[in-house]
């Protein structure tokens, strides 16, 4: 198995971006977006991409992704109101799993305010058991983001 890639440290390393506006409720008592919300940004950029480009049917599809692992490194804070520019790449693509690399950027910044990874294992919705191989539509969409 190849060594896991670290998330790219510049905007150019991410083949896909999604703008995500912060919400009033994202701020904590300290006046910045709470750390747990960064994971929701990860989930949002990934699932938006899978639905739009990979044909993932989150309501009735027979295959879904579950998340056994996530990690985030924080470098700078976001606040409300602000727009997060979420960059997405694929660092490792297996037969039934994928390791995404994510960078969260302040608007126009070249270096990320936060980076991390997020792992999906694709499972049969009915049994919650791993699929033998992820659907071709998902694999093709994920191949387009691959940087390894």
Beta strands, then each sheet from edge to edge (+ up, - down):
strand 1: 16-21
strand 2: 63-74
strand 3: 83-93
strand 4: 97-106
strand 5: 114-124
sheet 1: 1+ 3- 4+ 5- 2+
end
